[in-house]
Amino acid sequence: MKKPVLLHDIQVTLFFLAAATILSSVFFVLSHNAANVAIIYVLATVFVARNTSRYVPGIVTAFLSVIFINFVFTYPYLELNFSLDGYPVTFLGMMIIASLTSTLTTHLKEQGRILKEREHMLIEAEKEKMRANLLRAISHDLRTPLTSIIGAAASYLEQDAQLSQADKAKLVELISEDAQWLLHMVENLLSVTRINDQTVGIKTTPEPLEEIVSCALSRFHKRLPEYKINTKIPDELIMIPMDATLIEQVLINLLENAVYHGGSGMPVELYVTVDEHQARFCVRDYGLGLDPQILDSVFDGCTPTPSRSSDSRKGMGIGLSICKTIINAHHGQIFAKNHSEGAEFTFTLPLGEHTYEPETDSSDH
């Protein structure tokens, strides 16, 4: 046993024995009943076992407790005497009870430690799985637009004299589009880095629902101004504990996913409902829907097959994996399903102690 641990165990044992002796003396003077004294020392044994390492401190406390009771609180006082009728059985019984209590308490504490270690291992395994999924998604979602940029740039440089102005403009537009997509992927990766760099968890503050949705739509329309989003949120002022930047990123990811992979050109719907315990965000498109084979793993970094995607250069892997990471960090849930005319992605955020406050005036959104 290491010296600091040994010193800690000795200090804890002496403290609880001293506290038990002082408390027992008070009870004994007031009641002259040694039964209460025995209970106090048994409790001291439990506390020692609970706050020290292994079995020895608790057993030593049990043994010393028997000695103290005999020496201090049993007639003849201040003298060890185990020969009186009934005392050997009483002290032996207390020693057994105290030792068993100490052993059981230490065993339960050890079981708790093992369970905690297993839980930690499961969490680490889940994190490792998420890292592996992200790396697989990165290898697809970043390599493909980079290859496209390199190819377009090479065509522009090598065939400058042969290309028309329209062809050159098309190549530049392609380079710009893929560069914007790469920037979006970098923003996603930075969002995950923010979560992984925090050892305790993300810091949430109450944010107004309407403002979060408005900011997300504003950022979305800067990238894709031609796409229409039909939005419906409650009229009431609703405060939701969250990291605003991260939740905006989730909304943008889901909206862009609906646009790029819906394949219909119809408006995407974003609607939010609130009950007593949580807020539910839904993004619904009216397009191709999700391949049933990937429904269970769509948030684990997989990407749709080209035949199912309106733009095979842009996989949904990184974006949806990061959505799952962010929502899990908020203690919410995220899931996907198909409806009769397309796909629907839903995530929930717990309200905690923050609820909504009705306003006298309402407005349509």
PARO-207176 format. One record per atom (N, C-alpha, C): x, y, z. Coordinates in steps of 0.02 Angstrom, whole numbers, padded with zeros to 5 digits, always signed. Example, Ala and Ser with C-alpha at 12.3 -4.5 7.8 and 13.67 -1.06 7.14 Angstrom:
! PARO-207176
+00660-00284+00390+00615-00225+00390+00660-00165+00390+00642-00112+00354+00684-00053+00357+00645+00002+00394
This chain:
! PARO-207176
+00043-00060+00000+00000+00000+00000+00044+00062+00000+00027+00110-00041+00066+00172-00045+00060+00211+00020+00114+00247+00036+00117+00284+00100+00061+00335+00108+00044+00376+00057-00012+00423+00065-00078+00389+00080-00090+00331+00048-00152+00294+00060-00152+00266+00132-00094+00240+00154-00089+00213+00222-00101+00267+00274-00071+00326+00264-00081+00382+00311-00154+00403+00312-00185+00405+00254-00256+00424+00250-00299+00374+00289-00286+00309+00280-00325+00258+00314-00317+00263+00390-00255+00276+00412-00243+00282+00485-00280+00343+00513-00276+00399+00477-00309+00460+00500-00385+00450+00504-00414+00418+00453-00486+00407+00453-00506+00360+00510-00467+00307+00520-00483+00260+00574-00480+00293+00642-00427+00332+00655-00421+00366+00719-00476+00418+00729-00494+00453+00675-00546+00504+00681-00613+00474+00701-00634+00421+00667-00699+00392+00682-00699+00355+00749-00643+00325+00768-00639+00294+00834-00644+00347+00888-00609+00404+00879-00612+00458+00929-00682+00487+00933-00713+00498+00873-00781+00525+00872-00830+00478+00905-00823+00412+00893-00867+00363+00923-00858+00360+00999-00796+00365+01022-00782+00363+01094-00812+00424+01129-00804+00483+01100-00832+00544+01130-00908+00540+01132-00938+00521+01075-01011+00516+01072-01037+00463+01120-01003+00406+01124-01023+00353+01169-01019+00374+01242-00968+00413+01258-00960+00437+01327-01019+00481+01347-01040+00525+01300-01097+00568+01314-01160+00526+01325-01173+00478+01281-01232+00435+01288-01229+00394+01353-01169+00370+01369-01162+00328+01428-01174+00367+01492-01149+00428+01494-01159+00471+01553-01233+00488+01560-01267+00499+01505-01338+00518+01508-01384+00459+01521-01368+00400+01492-01415+00344+01497-01389+00284+01536-01324+00280+01546-01292+00221+01578-01313+00157+01544-01320+00160+01478-01340+00101+01439-01286+00086+01388-01253+00028+01395-01198+00010+01350-01222-00012+01281-01287-00027+01274-01313-00050+01209-01305+00005+01156-01320+00066+01175-01312+00122+01128-01239+00130+01108-01194+00117+01156-01123+00123+01143-01102+00074+01088-01126+00013+01093-01109-00038+01043-01132-00017+00973-01193+00011+00969-01219+00033+00904-01175+00088+00875-01154+00135+00917-01113+00190+00893-01047+00164+00864-01016+00115+00898-00953+00088+00873-00963+00048+00809-01019+00015+00803-01034-00021+00740-01040+00029+00683-01074+00086+00696-01079+00138+00645-01010+00166+00627-00967+00175+00677-00900+00198+00664-00862+00149+00619-00872+00085+00632-00841+00033+00590-00864+00039+00517-00930+00050+00507-00957+00058+00440-00926+00119+00405-00922+00175+00440-00894+00236+00410-00821+00227+00393-00783+00192+00436-00713+00179+00421-00706+00136+00359-00747+00083+00355-00744+00039+00297-00764+00076+00233-00811+00122+00240-00835+00159+00181-00783+00209+00155-00741+00236+00199-00696+00291+00181-00623+00271+00180-00608+00207+00182-00539+00184+00177-00533+00131+00122-00472+00109+00110-00460+00060+00057-00455-00010+00087-00480-00058+00051-00476-00129+00070-00513-00144+00135-00495-00203+00165-00533-00229+00221-00501-00214+00289-00436-00205+00290-00399-00203+00354-00422-00148+00400-00430-00085+00378-00450-00032+00425-00516-00046+00460-00565-00073+00423-00629-00088+00454-00625-00143+00505-00586-00195+00491-00578-00250+00539-00540-00227+00601-00488-00186+00591-00451-00158+00648-00497-00115+00690-00539-00075+00657-00587-00034+00694-00635-00077+00735-00659-00132+00706-00704-00177+00741-00670-00206+00803-00607-00227+00795-00571-00256+00852-00560-00204+00907-00537-00144+00887-00525-00091+00937-00590-00069+00970-00645-00070+00933-00710-00052+00962-00728-00099+01019-00717-00164+01009-00731-00213+01062-00688-00199+01123-00624-00184+01110-00579-00169+01166-00601-00107+01203-00619-00053+01167-00641+00009+01199-00704-00001+01241-00752-00039+01213-00814-00050+01250-00800-00087+01315-00757-00137+01311-00741-00176+01371-00702-00134+01421-00655-00093+01396-00611-00057+01441-00645+00005+01471-00685+00040+01431-00712+00105+01453-00783+00099+01479-00824+00058+01446-00896+00061+01459-00924-00002+01493-00880-00049+01512-00903-00111+01545-00872-00117+01614-00914-00134+01663-00889-00143+01731-00846-00206+01736-00788-00203+01770-00757-00146+01804-00726-00098+01753-00740-00033+01761-00719+00017+01713-00643+00027+01713-00618+00047+01655-00546+00059+01644-00505-00003+01660-00534-00061+01644-00499-00124+01656-00527-00176+01608-00482-00213+01574-00503-00265+01528-00524-00326+01567-00585-00350+01553-00610-00409+01590-00661-00444+01546-00642-00501+01517-00687-00539+01474-00715-00601+01508-00705-00606+01575-00723-00667+01610-00792-00665+01641-00825-00607+01642-00890-00602+01673-00942-00640+01632-00994-00664+01665-01045-00704+01632-01078-00664+01574-01080-00695+01518-01114-00664+01461-01072-00619+01419-01020-00590+01448-00979-00542+01410-00941-00574+01352-00910-00632+01361-00873-00661+01303-00918-00670+01242-00979-00696+01253-01024-00706+01197-01044-00640+01166-01059-00590+01210-01079-00524+01185-01024-00492+01143-00964-00492+01169-00909-00460+01133-00891-00499+01069-00894-00566+01073-00880-00606+01014-00932-00591+00959-00996-00586+00981-01049-00570+00933-01040-00502+00902-01021-00453+00942-01010-00385+00915-00951-00385+00868-00898-00422+00885-00840-00425+00842-00858-00454+00774-00898-00509+00776-00918-00540+00713-00962-00493+00672-01012-00462+00706-01057-00415+00670-01019-00357+00640-00974-00327+00680-00936-00270+00656-00890-00289+00598-00858-00348+00604-00813-00370+00551-00852-00385+00487-00909-00419+00493-00950-00433+00434-00975-00369+00402-00996-00321+00444-01019-00257+00418-00964-00222+00380-00904-00222+00410-00847-00191+00377-00831-00224+00310-00830-00291+00311-00815-00328+00250-00867-00316+00196-00932-00317+00215-00985-00306+00167-00982-00235+00138-00970-00186+00181-00966-00117+00158-00908-00108+00109-00851-00136+00126-00793-00132+00082-00806-00167+00015-00840-00224+00020-00856-00261-00041-00903-00221-00086-00954-00190-00057-01001-00149-00096-00965-00090-00127-00920-00060-00090-00882-00003-00117-00838-00025-00176-00808-00085-00169-00767-00111-00224-00809-00126-00285-00870-00154-00274-00915-00167-00329-00935-00102-00364-00947-00050-00325-00964+00015-00354-00907+00042-00396-00846+00033-00371-00787+00056-00409-00781+00019-00475-00791-00047-00473-00787-00088-00534-00840-00067-00585-00901-00056-00560-00955-00035-00605-00940+00033-00636-00910+00078-00596-00893+00144-00622-00838+00138-00676-00789+00094-00664-00737+00084-00714-00765+00055-00778-00812+00007-00771-00843-00022-00831-00882+00030-00870-00919+00073-00833-00956+00126-00866-00910+00173-00903-00853+00189-00871-00804+00233-00903-00776+00200-00966-00763+00134-00962-00737+00098-01021-00788+00097-01078-00853+00090-01061-00905+00091-01112-00909+00159-01145-00903+00213-01104-00905+00280-01132-00845+00291-01179-00786+00269-01157-00726+00276-01199-00733+00236-01264-00763+00176-01258-00773+00135-01318-00821+00169-01367-00874+00201-01339-00921+00238-01382-00887+00297-01415-00843+00332-01378-00806+00388-01407-00760+00363-01463-00727+00306-01450-00682+00279-01501-00719+00259-01564-00779+00230-01553-00821+00212-01610-00841+00274-01650-00858+00328-01614-00877+00390-01647-00818+00419-01686-00757+00415-01657-00698+00440-01692-00686+00401-01756-00693+00334-01750-00683+00292-01810-00734+00308-01864-00797+00318-01843-00849+00334-01892-00835+00402-01925-00812+00450-01885-00797+00516-01913-00739+00512-01962-00688+00472-01945-00631+00466-01990-00652+00435-02056-00696+00385-02053-00721+00355-02115-00760+00406-02156-00802+00444-02120-00842+00495-02156-00797+00549-02185-00745+00569-02147-00700+00621-02171-00665+00598-02235-00643+00535-02235-00607+00510-02293-00648+00515-02357-00715+00510-02350-00758+00516-02409-00779+00588-02421-00804+00621-02369-00835+00687-02378-00785+00742-02392-00722+00734-02371-00672+00786-02385-00631+00770-02447-00617+00706-02458-00575+00688-02515-00610+00702-02581-00676+00688-02584-00712+00695-02647-00713+00768-02673-00733+00817-02632-00731+00886-02658-00660+00911-02671-00611+00887-02632-00541+00907-02645-00519+00882-02714-00538+00820-02730-00521+00793-02796-00555+00834-02851-00617+00853-02838-00653+00894-02888-00619+00962-02898-00598+00993-02843-00564+01058-02848-00499+01052-02886-00460+01000-02870-00396+00991-02905-00408+00978-02979-00459+00937-02995-00472+00923-03065-00495+00985-03103-00539+01025-03073-00563+01086-03106-00508+01136-03115-00466+01144-03063-00410+01191-03068-00360+01169-03122-00347+01103-03125-00300+01078-03176-00328+01090-03246-00393+01078-03255-00424+01090-03321-00419+01163-03340-00431+01207-03293-00428+01279-03306-00357+01299-03328-00306+01273-03292-00237+01293-03306-00211+01261-03371-00228+01198-03383-00200+01163-03440-00236+01180-03505-00300+01199-03501-00339+01211-03562-00364+01283-03566-00325+01328-03538-00347+01397-03535-00362+01426-03604-00320+01410-03652-00330+01438-03719-00390+01408-03754-00405+01346-03740-00460+01312-03776-00528+01324-03744-00530+01345-03682-00594+01352-03646-00627+01418-03662-00693+01417-03669-00732+01478-03677-00742+01511-03609-00765+01574-03611-00777+01610-03549-00831+01574-03508-00881+01546-03541-00934+01510-03504-00906+01449-03470-00861+01412-03505-00830+01352-03475-00786+01371-03415-00749+01426-03423-00707+01449-03368-00749+01469-03308-00803+01504-03321-00847+01525-03266-00877+01464-03231-00894+01413-03270-00922+01352-03241-00871+01317-03196-00808+01314-03219-00756+01283-03178-00744+01322-03113-00743+01389-03119-00733+01430-03059-00792+01421-03011-00851+01418-03038-00910+01407-02996-00906+01339-02961-00883+01288-02996-00875+01222-02966-00823+01224-02910-00767+01258-02922-00716+01264-02871-00743+01300-02810-00780+01355-02821-00808+01394-02766-00858+01352-02725-00900+01314-02760-00950+01274-02726-00918+01221-02682-00867+01186-02709-00834+01135-02670-00793+01165-02613-00765+01225-02624-00728+01258-02570-00775+01277-02513-00836+01300-02530-00885+01315-02479-00905+01253-02441-00912+01197-02475-00929+01134-02442-00873+01113-02393-00811+01120-02416-00754+01104-02371-00754+01148-02309-00770+01213-02319-00774+01258-02262-00828+01235-02213-00885+01212-02240-00939+01186-02198-00916+01125-02159-00878+01081-02191-00853+01022-02156-00805+01042-02100-00763+01092-02113-00717+01115-02061-00755+01143-02001-00809+01180-02015-00851+01206-01960-00880+01149-01919-00901+01096-01954-00928+01038-01918-00874+01006-01873-00815+00997-01901-00761+00966-01862-00741+01009-01803-00741+01074-01811-00727+01119-01755-00780+01113-01701-00843+01102-01721-00897+01093-01673-00884+01032-01630-00862+00977-01661-00847+00916-01622-00787+00928-01577-00737+00965-01602-00678+00980-01562-00697+01018-01499-00744+01065-01505-00767+01103-01447-00796+01057-01394-00832+01004-01416-00862+00958-01368-00808+00914-01337-00763+00886-01378-00712+00840-01353-00662+00873-01308-00652+00939-01317-00603+00975-01276-00629+00991-01206-00692+00980-01193-00722+00995-01128-00729+00931-01088-00695+00928-01030-00695+00866-00991-00759+00856-00953-00793+00908-00933-00854+00901-00894-00915+00896-00939-00915+00931-00994-00973+00932-01039-00982+01002-01065-01027+01009-01113-01038+01075-01142-01073+01121-01091-01062+01184-01099-01094+01234-01056-01158+01258-01089-01214+01248-01056-01278+01269-01084-01305+01330-01047-01337+01372-01084-01371+01431-01056-01441+01435-01087-01490+01462-01050-01558+01469-01079-01558+01516-01139-01580+01490-01196-01582+01529-01258-01653+01530-01286-01675+01587-01313-01743+01590-01343-01747+01549-01406-01797+01506-01410-01805+01462-01468-01809+01501-01533-01850+01553-01535-01860+01591-01597-01794+01619-01624-01751+01643-01579-01688+01672-01601-01641+01620-01630-01639+01560-01599-01596+01506-01624-01617+01485-01694-01682+01474-01703-01708+01454-01769-01693+01509-01821-01704+01572-01801-01692+01627-01847-01619+01632-01869-01573+01624-01821-01502+01627-01837-01481+01569-01882-01507+01509-01869-01491+01451-01910-01516+01461-01982-01577+01487-01989-01604+01500-02056-01564+01553-02093-01542+01604-02056-01503+01657-02087-01437+01630-02115-01402+01589-02075-01339+01559-02098-01351+01511-02156-01406+01474-02153-01423+01427-02207-01434+01464-02273-01471+01519-02270-01488+01555-02331-01428+01593-02360-01377+01605-02320-01316+01634-02348-01282+01585-02395-01287+01521-02379-01257+01470-02421-01303+01449-02478-01367+01442-02463-01415+01418-02512-01475+01466-02515-01466+01525-02544-01520+01575-02542-01582+01557-02582-01574+01511-02631-01630+01496-02675-01679+01446-02646-01661+01413-02590-01705+01360-02563-01752+01389-02510-01814+01367-02514-01865+01391-02467-01874+01342-02409-01878+01369-02349-01890+01329-02289-01955+01353-02257-02004+01309-02251-02066+01325-02217-02057+01310-02142-02066+01362-02102-02050+01357-02030-02113+01367-01988-02118+01327-01935-02173+01334-01888-02147+01321-01818-02152+01372-01775-02131+01365-01705-02186+01392-01660-02187+01375-01596-02238+01400-01551-02235+01476-01545-02293+01506-01531-02296+01579-01523-02266+01603-01457-02265+01558-01406-02242+01578-01340-02166+01588-01339-02144+01627-01290-02072+01635-01277-02048+01571-01243-02004+01535-01276-01979+01472-01249-01904+01477-01240-01881+01465-01179-01810+01465-01163-01786+01393-01156-01735+01375-01194-01709+01307-01194-01635+01309-01174-01614+01270-01124-01543+01268-01107-01503+01232-01162-01454+01266-01190-01415+01238-01245-01351+01278-01256-01307+01250-01296-01252+01288-01326-01279+01311-01394-01293+01375-01400-01329+01402-01458-01292+01387-01523-01226+01397-01524-01187+01387-01586-01192+01315-01610-01187+01268-01563-01189+01198-01582-01258+01177-01608-01312+01201-01576-01379+01182-01599-01394+01215-01666-01370+01276-01677-01377+01306-01744-01342+01263-01796-01283+01235-01778-01247+01192-01825-01288+01130-01841-01321+01101-01791-01363+01042-01802-01419+01059-01851-01454+01115-01839-01509+01135-01883-01484+01145-01955-01427+01179-01963-01400+01191-02030-01382+01125-02064-01351+01079-02026-01333+01014-02055-01395+00977-02080-01448+00976-02039-01508+00940-02058-01543+00973-02118-01545+01040-02118-01577+01074-02174-01539+01063-02239-01472+01069-02236-01432+01057-02296-01436+00985-02318-01439+00939-02271-01447+00869-02288-01513+00858-02325-01567+00890-02301-01632+00883-02334-01630+00911-02405-01594+00967-02415-01590+00997-02482-01548+00955-02529-01489+00934-02506-01443+00899-02551-01466+00828-02566-01498+00795-02517-01514+00724-02526-01589+00711-02534-01630+00763-02527-01701+00753-02539-01716+00740-02612-01684+00779-02655-01689+00767-02727-01754+00787-02759-01794+00829-02725-01859+00847-02755-01864+00920-02774-01827+00964-02742-01834+01035-02754-01893+01067-02719-01934+01028-02685-01990+01055-02647-01965+01087-02582-02004+01135-02554-01983+01167-02491-01974+01116-02435-01925+01129-02393-01912+01088-02334-01951+01118-02275-01976+01075-02232-02013+01098-02173-01969+01093-02110-01971+01146-02071-01940+01146-02004-01993+01166-01954-02010+01120-01909-02061+01138-01859-02039+01113-01790-02059+01151-01740-02038+01138-01671-02100+01133-01627-02103+01081-01586-02156+01074-01536-02125+01068-01467-02163+01088-01417-02138+01088-01348-02189+01056-01303-02167+01012-01259-02211+00987-01206-02181+01006-01138-02203+00972-01086-02182+00991-01019-02108+00979-01006-02079+00930-01041-02011+00909-01025-01959+00923-01079-01980+00931-01142-01930+00936-01195-01957+00975-01254-01909+00998-01295-01925+01030-01359-01907+00981-01414-01950+00975-01464-01940+00928-01519-01933+00966-01584-01874+00959-01617-01860+00992-01681-01866+00940-01737-01903+00956-01789-01912+00910-01845-01895+00945-01911-01856+00912-01952-01840+00936-02019-01866+00883-02068-01913+00903-02110-01947+00855-02155-01938+00878-02227-01918+00830-02270-01914+00845-02342-01963+00802-02379-01976+00820-02442-02022+00783-02485-01984+00760-02546-01943+00709-02535-01900+00686-02588-01894+00611-02591-01832+00587-02599-01819+00516-02610-01827+00474-02547-01821+00505-02488-01822+00467-02427-01755+00432-02414-01751+00396-02360-01689+00362-02340-01693+00288-02359-01636+00261-02379-01632+00190-02392-01646+00153-02327-01695+00108-02324-01710+00072-02262-01650+00035-02233-01602+00017-02276-01544-00020-02252-01498+00022-02208-01501+00088-02214-01456+00130-02175-01492+00169-02120-01557+00157-02111-01594+00195-02060-01564+00187-01991-01542+00126-01974-01516+00113-01907-01446+00140-01897-01411+00155-01951-01341+00175-01945-01327+00243-01978-01380+00279-01994-01371+00341-02032-01332+00394-01993-01332+00390-01926-01295+00438-01886-01225+00413-01867-01205+00356-01894-01141+00327-01875-01086+00339-01927-01099+00385-01973-01047+00403-02021-01054+00372-02089-01109+00335-02102-01118+00306-02168-01144+00359-02216-01133+00347-02280-01156+00393-02331-01201+00356-02379-01249+00390-02409-01294+00356-02456-01259+00336-02519-01287+00287-02552-01259+00268-02617-01274+00323-02667-01232+00331-02719-01243+00384-02767-01311+00383-02799-01341+00323-02808-01406+00320-02839-01460+00349-02797-01447+00355-02731-01497+00382-02686-01485+00455-02670-01433+00483-02694-01416+00552-02676-01420+00597-02737-01448+00656-02726-01452+00705-02780-01384+00734-02796-01336+00728-02753-01268+00753-02765-01220+00706-02731-01193+00659-02769-01151+00608-02739-01085+00635-02714-01068+00696-02733-01006+00725-02707-01011+00744-02634-01072+00750-02609-01082+00775-02541-01116+00720-02500-01077+00683-02462-01106+00632-02419-01135+00662-02357-01182+00626-02325-01212+00650-02264-01176+00625-02201-01121+00587-02211-01089+00554-02154-01066+00600-02099-01021+00647-02114-00994+00690-02062-01049+00730-02029-01092+00761-02070-01144+00805-02042-01189+00771-01992-01214+00711-02009-01260+00676-01963-01223+00647-01903-01161+00624-01912-01122+00601-01855-01111+00656-01804-01098+00715-01830-01086+00772-01785-01151+00794-01752-01207+00790-01789-01272+00805-01758-01284+00759-01698-01270+00695-01706-01279+00647-01651-01234+00664-01592-01171+00681-01606-01124+00699-01553-01149+00759-01514-01172+00810-01549-01194+00871-01517-01257+00859-01475-01305+00823-01503-01368+00811-01466-01356+00766-01405-01313+00715-01412-01296+00674-01354-01263+00715-01300-01221+00763-01319-01189+00806-01269-01240+00849-01233-01297+00863-01264-01351+00901-01233-01400+00855-01195-01385+00791-01191-01429+00741-01158-01497+00736-01194-01496+00746-01259-01556+00738-01299-01553+00675-01341-01599+00668-01387-01602+00611-01432-01611+00635-01503-01586+00595-01551-01594+00612-01621-01609+00547-01660-01654+00550-01706-01672+00490-01745-01700+00512-01812-01702+00463-01858-01726+00476-01926-01777+00424-01945-01822+00443-01989-01871+00396-02015-01896+00421-02083-01928+00376-02119-01961+00394-02182-02035+00407-02169-02063+00456-02203-02136+00464-02204-02160+00449-02275-02223+00458-02287-02252+00435-02351-02223+00471-02412-02193+00531-02401-02169+00571-02459-02096+00592-02453-02059+00563-02407-01989+00583-02400-01960+00560-02334-01912+00599-02309-01877+00583-02247-01889+00636-02194-01882+00616-02131-01891+00662-02076-01838+00649-02023-01802+00701-02003-01753+00697-01950-01779+00736-01890-01774+00706-01830-01801+00736-01769-01749+00732-01714-01742+00787-01677-01701+00784-01616-01737+00820-01559-01723+00799-01499-01755+00828-01440-01702+00859-01394-01722+00910-01359-01680+00943-01308-01720+00948-01243-01693+00925-01187-01729+00931-01123-01735+01004-01102-01792+01021-01074-01803+01090-01051-01772+01103-00983-01762+01050-00943-01736+01059-00876-01785+01099-00834-01759+01149-00799-01802+01192-00758-01832+01250-00798-01813+01256-00862-01835+01313-00902-01896+01293-00942-01948+01330-00936-02009+01317-00973-02026+01379-01014-02083+01378-01045-02101+01435-01086-02149+01481-01048-02149+01545-01067-02191+01595-01035-02239+01623-01087-02303+01617-01077-02350+01644-01125-02343+01719-01132-02350+01743-01194-02348+01814-01207-02418+01840-01221-02428+01903-01209-02493+01933-01223-02503+01942-01297-02448+01955-01334-02452+01963-01407-02419+01902-01440-02448+01880-01494-02419+01823-01531-02408+01845-01602-02361+01811-01635-02345+01826-01704-02339+01762-01743-02353+01765-01808-02347+01707-01851-02276+01701-01877-02253+01640-01887-02186+01628-01912-02191+01588-01976
